[in-house]
Amino acid sequence: MYPVLFQFGSFVVYTYGVALTLGVIVATFLIWRRARKLNFDQESVIDMILFSMFLSLVFARTAY
């Protein structure tokens, strides 16, 4: 696997970042689909996912 996926001048896209982004998108979709089957409020589920992503960024930066 290449560490740098592509580069436009000083803008660099790393493979690890793309893999993490795809993982978050797929996990969000699977959680949303499962919540829909269990008759949860879809807007509340998406709000909770976004809130947990924000908190994970805050605590990751704090721990770093």
Secondary structure, DSSP 8 states (H G I E B T S, - for coil): --SEEEEETTEEEEHHHHHHHHHHHHHHHHHHHHHHHTT--HHHHHHHHHHHHHHHHHHHHHH-
